Amino acid sequence: MPSAVATHLLLFLIAVNLIPTTPIGEERTLKALGGGVWPGQGKSRKRVIPVPHTDAPEPDPVSEAYGYCNTPNHTEQAWEGHSPADYKLLSVQVMIRHGDRYPLYSIPKTKRPAIDCTLSPSRKPSHPQLSAFISHMGQGGRGHWESTLGSVPRLPNHSACEMGELTQTGVVQHLRNGQLLRQAYKRHKLLPSDWSPRQLWAETTGKSRTLQSGLALLYGFLPEFDWKKLTVRHQWSTLFCGSACDCPARNRYLEEEQRRQYRLRVADTELERTYVDMARTLGLPTRQLRAANPIDSLLCHLCHGLSFPCVPTGDGGSAACLTLVQFAIIRRQQLEDEVDRRRVGLYHKYAVLAMHPYLNRTAAKMERVARGNEAGRRPRAGGEEVFTLSSAHDVTVAPLLSALGLEEARFPRFAARVVFELWKSPPARQGQQRKGGGKGEKPRAADGEAFIRVLYNGEDVTFHTTFCRSHDRHAGHPLCPLGKFLSFVRRDMFSVLNTTSYQEACYRRPG
């Protein structure tokens, strides 16, 4: 099985939107490559109605990159917690990507981005809860930490950021996420004021950036939470697959996807010339530049408003710098790769197997909570698990989106979130025909039914998922029945692999 690092690198290279900003002098050249909104140029707030019968415009690499940064400087509309009248919210499960981080790679012969990873409420971006959050994290010793998580710092704490460290921007992003969810679910009284340890589940990988991101969201959602009630659990795999991680077929699809990506990349002569030019500018062998994954560092420069790396020319003149035109070409190839990836379908097959264990666990929790809320059921001691938080990486969220059939969704930005909501409809009134009742059956009072909503970054994408795309939301209920999700996870999602179970899909010999 490939290591978590190898998996992370594959997905990082496949789709991450890493395009830095540009000097004005390059505007005309970049427009020839597809043009778009420029840094410092006002963006129209008017809704543009597309002309019918025309192709969709080419994606603008600069605006996509800023979207990937997810700078917390604007008001965000979130649709979590919305439902028809009288529906009851039973549980919420959230999967997040960590917030803004320092690069994982450095570009040789250039200065590392100068970013302070300590937290200061007086430094932008900030948040009204940041000071209280810092103070509350100082009491973390009262909490319960699984495995080695107790030794992981609960706050980023280096004045010169370490590789991969969460920045203050990343903390603020998730404080905002938590605050959004708190406002969305407040009226539903999802967690009672005297919530029990059983009702809240928190899990994270062993990286400090995921642990700290999860704590920031949790604090925004549940300010001044009781540490003694909290247990933070460790997921050793970035796929959150628990005890079901062994899957030979998943590994084969991953390797085939790597080969597809490599073939497409080496066939792009313009991309190769661009890497050669960049390497010449920096005085590096082209292979060394590729290995340094320069777009990772350049995204950091863009998101934090830093100028791009330059190197002295050696003759005492002006420095030579990397340019936006070069990265527009790289991004153009990445966008073409995303289209080809969807067309070929290898990544989707990988994603189905990679994320089934997590989705199966999600489905089991939902089913258990739904049954526990059936009429006449005695409440479980300590309550049901009503809020689950899983703090993860892009290599977790990206395959989750693909496995759900959300192939057109944007690659997970910093602090992206996927939310699964479980709802119960009000009981059928006396005299109403229960859906599915036989012809001529006497109408009777019935318990409410269970439904699911799926949201991505605050947008309801339920009816874009594979399992509910064909559901007629106007026929009786406007939400997606939970049963469709359960059938999808336990059987239907394997149809793309011509099997009906996870075990069969994982261990069936190719041929």
ZANU-618428 format. One record per residue: residue in one letter; x, y, z of N, C-alpha, C in turn. Coordinates in pm, whole numbers, plus 50000, padded with zeros to 5 digits. Layout:
BEGIN
AXYZXYZXYZ ...
! end
This chain:
BEGIN
M500844988050000500005000050000500885012550000 P500635022549909501445034449908501335041750040 S502415048750076502405056050202501455067850193 A501095073050312500215084750315500875096450244 V502235097650255502945108550189502825107350037 A502965094849986502855092749842501465096049793 T500465091849868499085094849830498835109749830 H499345116649933499165131049943499805138049824 L501015133949785501715140249675500975138249544 L500425126149523499675123549400498515133249385 L497675134149487496495142749476496885157349472 F497975160849539498455174549539498825178749397 L499475169749323499905172849188498755172249089 I497715164549120496625162649025495815175449007 A495385181549119494335191449102494465204149182 V495485205649264495525217349351495735229949269 N494985240549301495015252949223496065262349280 L497225262749219498325270349277498845280649178 I498165291749161498575301649065498845314749134 P500095319749130500415332349196499975344449116 T500105356149179499705368549115500765373349017 T500495384648951501365388848841501595403748843 P502755408248792502925422548766501995426848653 I501625439848651500705444748548501275442848409 G502575443348396503215442148265502925428948196 E502525418848272502265405848212500805403648179 E499975413848206498535412048190498175408148048 R498765415147950498385412647811498755398447769 T499945393847811500375380447775499485369947836 L499135371547963498295361548029496895361347972 K496375373047930495045373247870494995364647745 A496115363947676496165355447558496045340847593 L496335337547721496235323647767494875320647826 G494025330447836492685327447891492155338447979 G493065347748020492655359848088491735358348205 G491435369348275490495368448385490535380648473 V490215378748600490195389648697491605391648749 W492025403848757493415406648794493515411848936 P494615408849004494825414049139494745429349138 G493965434849231493835449249238492745454649147 Q492205446449060491145450848970489805447449032 G488865457049035487565454649095486815443749022 K486095435449097485315424649039483835428249046 S483165427448932481755430948926480935421849017 R480035427549094479185419849183477865416149114 K477675420748990476435417648921476445403248872 R475285396848878475165383248826475085383948674 V475985377048607476015377048461475225365148411 I474235367648326473425356948271474105351848145 P474515339048142475235334048026474365333847901 V475015336047786474315335347658474025320847625 P472785317347589472445303347558473245298147439 H473445284947440474055277847329475515281847309 T476205285447412477635288047402478365279247500 D479615276447470480425268347560480735276147687 A480935268847797481295275247923482655281947907 P482855293847969484135300647957485255292648023 E486435294747972487585287848031487805292948173 P488145284048267488395288448405489565298048411 D489435308148494490505317848511491435313248623 P492715310748592493615305148693493845314248812 V493845327348792494115336548902492945336649001 S491725338148952490575338449043490405325049113 E490675314049044490605300949108491615299849221 A492805305149198493835304549301493425312449424 Y492845324249403492385331949518491255324649590 G490405317849515489365309849578489955298649661 Y491045292749613491725282149687492315287549817 C492835299849813493385305849935492325307050044 N491095310450003489985311750098490295321950206 T490825333450164491175343950260489935348350337 P489995348350470488805351350552488525366250563 N488175372450449487945386950449486605390650389 H485665380850384484365383750326483295375850400 T482065380350386480935373450447480545361550361 E480335350250422480025338050349478585333750376 Q477895329950269476535324650282476615309650304 A476015304650409476045290350439474615285150448 W474385273350389473045267650386472885255650479 E473855253650565473665243450667472495247150757 G471785236950803470695239150898469375243150835 H469305244050702468055247750635467255235150603 S465965235750629465105224150602463675228850591 P462775220250542461345223650543460855225450687 A459765232250700459205234850833458895221850907 D459145221951036458805210951127459705198651114 Y460725199151028461685188151023462645189451141 K463055178251196463935178251313465335173851273 L466335181651313467725178151288468185168051392 L468655156451345469055145651437470555144951459 S471345147251354472805146351370473505153651257 V474765156851282475615163651184476995157251188 Q477525153951069478885148751058479655157550961 V480805162351005481585172250930482965166650900 M483365167450774484735164450733485355177450683 I486515181250739487165193750699488565191050646 R489005200250561490425200950530491045211350622 H492275209150663492955218850750492995232650684 G493245242650763493315256250713494645259450645 D494805272050613496005276950544497265272450618 R498215267650543499455262550602500665268250530 Y501805266950594503085270250532503435259350431 P504225262450327504515252450225505155239750281 L504925228750210505555216050242506895214750173 Y507145223250074508375222749995508975236749987 S510275237449968510945250349945511595250149808 I511665261849745512295262949614513785265749634 P514645257049585516085259049605516555272649554 K517525278249625518185290949591517295303149611 T516115301449668515235312849695514975313849844 K514585325849887514265327950028512915321850059 R512805315550175511525310150217510575321550252 P509275319650230508305330250264508415334150412 A508465347150438508595352150575507215353450638 I506805343150710505475342950772505625338950918 D504925346151004504935343651148503805334051181 C504125322651241503105312751275502705313051422 T503095323451495502505325351627501155332251608 L500325332251712498995338251703498955351451777 S498385361551713498255374751775496925380951733 P496035383651828494735389651793494855403051723 S495995409851739496165423051677496675422251534 R497035410251488497545408751352496445403451261 K496355408651141495355404151045495845391850970 P494905382850932493475383050967493275378551111 S492265384351176491985380751315490515376751326 H490105374051450488725369651474488365373551617 P487095377251640486705381351775486965370751882 Q486985358051843487185347351941488645343151954 L489545349151878490915344151874491595344752010 S491455355752080492105357052211491585346652310 A490255344952314489675334952404490065320852363 F490175318552231490605305452182492015302252230 I492915311852218494295309752263494315306052411 S493555313352490493495310752634492925296852663 H491865293152592491215280152617492135268552581 M492945270252476493855259452437494915256952545 G495165266952627496115265152736495615255452842 Q494325252152840493755242852937493595228852879 G494175226452761493975213852690494445201452764 G495285203252864495725191752942494595184653014 R493445191253026492295185053092491545175452999 G491835176552869491145168052772491735154152766 H491105145752686491565131952668492085130552525 W493315125652510493985125152382494385110752351 E493905105852238494225092252199495615091552136 S496295080152160497595077452099498595088452136 T499295093752037500345103752064499845118052048 L498545120052032498025133452009498285142852125 G498415137552245498655145952362499945153752353 S500905149052274502195156052261502225165652143 V501155166152064501095175251950500675189052000 P501375199751962500985213152010499575216851966 R498835223152055497455226852025497345240351953 L498455247551947498495260251876499755260951791 P499725267051672500965269751599501795279651680 N503095277551686503875285251784505275289051741 H505535290051610506875293751564506835307351495 S507715316451537507755329751475508185328951330 A508995319051296509315315951157508695302151130 C507645302051050506865289851032507725277850993 E507355266351046507975253951002507205248450883 M507815239050811507175233350693505825227050729 G504785230950657503475225150678502735230250800 E503265240050870502625244850993501395253350962 L500375251951043499165260051031499495274551060 T498965283650980499195297951002498035303951080 Q498185316651118497065323451185495855324151092 T496105325750963494995325750867494225312550875 G494935301450886494295288450896493445286951021 V493925292251133493155291951257491875300151242 V492015312251187490855321051170489835314851075 Q490315308450969489375301850876488465292050948 H489025284351039488205274351106487435279851225 L487895290451288487045297251385485785302351316 R485955307551194484795312251116483895300551077 N484505289451034483705277651002482855273251121 G483495272451237482765268351357481655278051393 Q481935290851378480925301051407479745300051311 L480035297251184478965295451085478065283751124 L478685272651164477905260951202477135263451330 R477725270851420477025274051545475755282051516 Q475865291951429474695299951394473655291551318 A474155282451233473245274351152472425264651236 Y473045259251341472395248651418471865253151554 K472065265651586471675270551718470195268451746 R469365271951649467915270751672467435256251674 H468245247251622467875233051622468255225951752 K469035232851836469455227151965470055213151946 L471025212551852471655199851819472345193651940 L473185201452006473855196952129473215204052247 P472715196852344472145203452463473245210152544 S472865219452628473865226552709474615217152802 D473975206052841474615196252929475025183852850 W475565186052728475915174952639476875165152708 S476745152652667477575142052727478735138652634 P479795132552686480945128752601480535119952483 R479495111952499479075103052391478495110852272 Q477995122652296477285129952191478205137352094 L479475138652127480415145752041481625136952012 W481925135151883483055126951840484005135851761 A485285136051801486295143851730487455134751694 E487915135551568489035127351524489905135251428 T491185131651422492135138951340493305129951304 T494015133751198495285127051172496305132351272 G497515127051266498525130851364499265143651334 K498935150651226499605163151191499075174651277 S499975183451316499565194651401498545203451330 R498665204951197497755213851125496315208751125 T496135195451126494755190251132494215190751274 L495045187551371494605188251510494205202551546 Q495045212151512494785226151546493585231551470 S493405227351345492245231751267490955226451329 G490975213751370489805207951432489435214951562 L490445218151642490175225051769489625239051745 A490125245851641489635259351610488165258751569 L487815249351481486405248151442485535244551561 L486005235151642485225230851758484985242551853 Y486005251051871485835262451962484845272551903 G484925274951771483965283951708482545278651719 F482415265451711481095259051718480585258051861 L481495255451955481125252952094482075260652186 P481945273952193482885282052272482985277352416 E484195277652467484465273952607483975259952638 F484095250752541483655236952564484405230952683 D483775221252745484325214652864485365204352821 W486635207252849487725198252809487545184152865 K487005183252986486885170253051485945160852976 K485035166552898484095158252822484645154152685 L485755160352645486255158452508487335147852499 T487155138452406488205128852369488515130952222 V489785133652191490215135552052490885122652006 R490325116551903490785103451855491715104851736 H492635095351725493665095851622493325086651506 Q493345092251384493225084351262494605083551198 W495185071751193496565070551143496625071950992 S495535069150922495525070250777494795082950734 T495315089550630494645101450577493315097850511 L493065085050487491795080750428490745077850535 F491105078750661490165076350772489485062750755 C490285052750720489725039550688489755029950807 G490285034250922490235026051043490865012551024 S490085002051054490584988251044490334982150906 A489804990150811489464984750678490334990850568 C491584993950601492455000850506493054991750399 D493154978850427493794969850332492884967750211 C493354971950094492554970649971493494970849851 P493944959149805494894958449693494394965349567 A493134964149535492604970249412492714985449417 R492484991249534492625005749548494035010149511 N495015002749558496405005949528496695005049379 R496104995049313496334993449168495735005349091 Y494525009449129493925020949061494745033649084 L495305034949202496155046449231497385046449141 E498015035049124499195034049039498845036748893 E497705031648847497285034148709496985048948688 E496395055248788496105069548779497405077548772 Q498415073548846499715080348840500325079248700 R500205067548639500755065748504499985074048402 R498665074648416497875083048325498305097548335 Q498455102348457498845116148479500235118848421 Y501155109648441502525111448391502545112248238 R501805103248172501785103048026501245116247970 L500215121448030499625133947984500595145548004 R501305145248114502205156248146503425156548053 V504045145048030505265144847948504955147547801 A503695145747760503335148547621503115163347596 D503125171447701502875185747689504195193047671 T504545196447547505835202647518505915216847575 E504805224147575504815237647630505095237347780 L504535227547848504795226147991506265223348016 E506865214647937508275211447955509145223647931 R508845231447827509625243647801509525253447917 T508345253847978508145262948091509015259048209 Y509065246148241509925241648350511395244248321 V511785242548196513165245348157513495260148177 D512575269048136512785283348154512865287148301 M511985281348382511995284248526513305279548590 A513735267648552514975262348608516165270948566 R516155275948443517245284448397517285297448476 T516105302948505516035315248583516675313448720 L516415301948781516915299448917518305293248918 G518805289348802520115282848797520095268848852 L519025261448820518855247848872518695237948757 P519045225348779518655215048683517125213948682 T516535211448567515075210648556514515200048648 R515195188848659514705178048743514645182348890 Q515635189948934515625194549073514475204149099 L514175212649001513055221949017511735214249027 R511535204448939510305196448945510145189949081 A511235184349133511175177349261510825186849375 A511125199749359510845209549464509385213949464 N508595209249364507165212549357506925227449381 P507465236049293507475250449321506105256749340 I505055251049279503745257449292503235257449436 D503695248049518503275247849658503745260549728 S504995264049708505525276049771504905288649712 L504685288549581504145300449517502705303249558 L501965292849587500615295249639500675302849770 C501635299349854501795306149982502095320949960 H502965323849861503255337849829501995345249788 L501195338949703499965345249656498985347649770 C498725337349850497715338349956498085348650061 H499385350850080499825360050186500305373450130 G500065375850001500395388849943501875391449932 L502675381049918504125382649907504545382449761 S505605389849728506125389749592506735376149562 F506795372649434507295359549394508795358649413 P509315346449427510755344549449511585349749332 C512685355949366513645360849269515045356449310 V515965356649216517365353549244518225364149178 P519375367549240520275377449178520755372449043 T520945381948949521415378148816522915375948811 G523635381048912525085378948916525885390248857 D525215399548787525965410648727525675423848799 G525075422848916524775434748994523525441948949 G522845436548848521635442948797520415438148873 S519255439448807518005435448869517925420248882 A517115415948977516975401549001516085395248895 A516265382148875515405374448784514335367548867 C513095368548822511975363448901511135353548821 L510455344848893509485336048831508255344348794 T507575340548686506495348848634505155341748636 L504105349748631502755344348628502465336848499 V503035341648389502815334948261503255320348269 Q504385317948332504875304248347503885295748425 F503325301548530502415293748613501025292548553 A500685301948466499425300548393499505288548300 I500665286148243500865274548156500775261648237 I501385261648355501305249848441499865247248482 R499145257748517497755255948558496885251348441 R497175256548321496445252048204496565236948188 Q497765231748210497965217348199497225209948311 Q497205215848430496495209448541494995208648514 L494445219148456493025219048425492705208648318 E493595207448219493405197148118493515183248179 D494395181948279494535169148347493265165548423 E492625175548484491385172848558490295167848463 V490215173748344489225169348246489515155048203 D490785152248177491165138848134490935128648246 R491185132648368490975123848482489525119648494 R488615129148476487195125748480486795116848364 R487375119448247487045111648128487485097148144 V488695094948195489245081348205488585073548318 G488365079948431487615073648540488425065348639 L489745064748622490565056948716490535062948856 Y490605076248863490605082648994489295080249067 H488185080348993486885077949058486835063949117 K487365054149046487395040349098488275039749223 Y489405046449218490255047249338489495053649453 A488785064649425488095072049530486995063749595 V486265055949515485205047449569485765037849674 L486895031749643487505022149737488205029349852 A488775040949823489485048249928488545053350036 M487345057849997486475064450093485315055850140 H485195043550090484085035150138484125032950288 P485285029750350485265027750495484725039850572 Y485125051950532484625063850600483125065550576 L482695063850451481275065350420480435054550487 N480975042550499480255031650565480065034850714 R481085040650774480995044650915479995056050931 T480015065350837479065076550839477635071450828 A477405062050734476065056450715475595048950839 A476495041250901476135033551020475735042851135 K476445053851152476105063451257474725069451231 M474485073151107473195079151073472045069351098 E472245057051055471185047051074470925044651222 R471985044251302471825042051446471075053651511 V471415065951472470735077551529469275077851484 A469025074651357467645074651307466795064451381 R467335052551404466585042351477466365046451622 G467365052851679467225057351818466155067851836 N465785074651726464765085051733463395080451683 E463255067351662461955062251623460975063251739 A459725065151707458695066451809458665054051898 G458605056152028458515045052122459845039552168 R460965044252104462295039452145462735046252273 R463335038352363463885044052486465235050552454 P465445063052497466705069852468467915062052521 R468975062252446470215055552487470865063252601 A471415055952697472085062452809473235070952758 G473275083552798474325092552751474025098952618 G472915095052555472515101052429473215095052308 E472745098652190473355094052065474455103852022 E475305098951934476375107351880475755116951778 V475645129551812474925139051727475845148651652 F477095149951692478035158551620479375151651607 T479815149651482481085143151453481945152751373 L483195154351414484145162951344485365154751306 S485665154151176486845147051125487735157351057 S488935159551112489855169551060490915162750975 A490955166450847491705158450750492485167350653 H492785161650536493655167850436492945168650301 D493605175250204493055175450068492955161350011 V493905152650048493885138949996492815130450064 T492075136250157490895129650215489625135250151 V489535148350148488305154750099488125152849949 A489215153449871489095151949725488505138449685 P489025127149735488385114449700486985112849757 L486705119249871485345118749926484355125049828 L484715136549772483845143149675483635134349552 S484715128349504484615119749386483765107549414 A483955101349529483185089349563481695092249572 L481345104449613479945108349622479355111949486 G480215112349383479745115949250479815130749221 L480455138449308480575152949290481835156149210 E481895150849088483105151849006483385166048962 E482365174248953482555187948906482885197649020 A482905192749143483215201449257484645206349249 R484865218449295486225223849295487115216149393 F488395215649359489355209149447489295215849584 P489405207949692489225213549827490185225049858 R489615236549883490405248149923490875246450067 F491695255750113492045255750255490755257450337 A490605249350442489455249850533488155245950465 A488235237550360487015232350297486255223550396 R484945222650377484145214250466483065206750387 V482865194150423481775185950371480915182250491 V479625184850481478715182850594477615173050555 F477385163150641476285153650626475275156550737 E474045160150699473005162850797471935151950791 L471475147750908470405137850918469155144750973 W468055143550898466805150150936465685139950950 K464685143651027463495135451042462275144051011 S461415138750924460205146150888459195145351002 P458245154551006457215153751111456345141451088 P455735136151194454855124451177453715127551082 A453325117151004452195118950913450935121350995 R450155130950952448915134051026447875123251004 Q446985121851100445905112051090445115114250961 G444935103550884444185104350760445055105650638 Q446385108250656447275108950543447735095050504 Q447945093050375448455080250326449965080150343 R450495070550414451945069350429452545065450295 K453635072050259454285069150132454665054450124 G454285048050016454625033949999453515024750046 G452435030250100451345021950148450615015250033 G450065003450056449394995949950448085002449910 K447644999149791446415004849739445235000249825 G444425009449868443275006249949443595004650097 E444885006450134445275004950274444675016350356 K444185013250472443555023150557444595033150607 P444355046250587445305056250635445485055150786 R446745057550830447005056750973448145066451008 A448215069551137449305078251181450615070951165 A451655078151122452945071851098454065080451155 D455145073851194456315080951243456985088151127 G457735098651158458455105851054459535097250990 E459965101250870460995094050797462315101450805 A463415094150778464765099950789465255104350652 F465945115850650466445121650526467865126750546 I468565128350434469955132750439470155145050352 R470995154150399471495165250318473005164550316 V473605167850199475055168650185475395182750139 L476325189150208476715202750174478225203650159 Y478655211550063480085213850038480355228850043 N481145232950140481445247150162480175255550169 G479175250150238477945257550262476895256250154 E477215249850043476265248249933475635234349938 D474315233849924473605221049924473845214049791 V474575202649796474905195049675474245181349675 T473255179549762472625166449778472155160549645 F471495168849565470895163649442471885163649325 H473155165749356474245163649259474995150749289 T474705144549401475375132049437474825120449353 T475635110049340475215098449262473945092249318 F473835091549450472735084049510471415091649509 C471445104849488470175112149492469975121149370 R470785119249268470685127649149469345125749078 S468835113549081467595110449007466345111349094 H466495115249221465345115849311464455127749275 D463165125449270462205136049243461905143149374 R462575154449393462435161649521461065168149539 H460265168249434458935174349444457845163849471 A458255151249481457265140549500457155137149648 G456365144549721456115141349862457095147849957 H458415145949936459405151450028460485158849949 P460875170649994461895178549924463315174449958 L463505165150051464835160650089465085146450036 C466335142150045466725128949994466555118350104 P465815107650077465625097250178466945090950222 L467095088750350468315082550403468555068950339 G467485061750309467625048350251468415048250122 K468315058950043469095059649919470585060249948 F470965067650050472375068450089472865055150143 L472045048450225472445035550281472645025150170 S471745024850073471875015349963473095018449879 F473375031249860474545035349783475825030549849 V475965033149977477195029750049477385014550058 R476325007350078476444992950104476424984249977 R476024990149864475974981949743476204989949615 D475405000449595475335006849464476615013849423 M477405018949518478605026249480479645017249413 F479505004049426480474994849367480104990949224 S478994996249172478584992649036479624997048934 V480325008148961481355012748869482515002748861 L482614993948961483654983748965483104969948929 N481834969648889481164957048851481154946948966 T480994951949087480884943449205479764948949292 T479484941849401478414946349492478884947849636 S480184946349662480674947749799482114952749801 Y482504958449912483854963649930484874952349925 Q484614941449994485544930249997485764924649857 E484694922749783484824917349648485614927049558 A485304939949571485994949849488487474950749520 C487814949249647489214950549689490064938549651 Y489494926649657490304914449647490074906549519 R489164911049435488984904049309490204905949220 R490674895149162491864895849077491534902648946 P492454911348897492184917848769492254907848656 G491504910548549491534901548435490194900348369 
! end
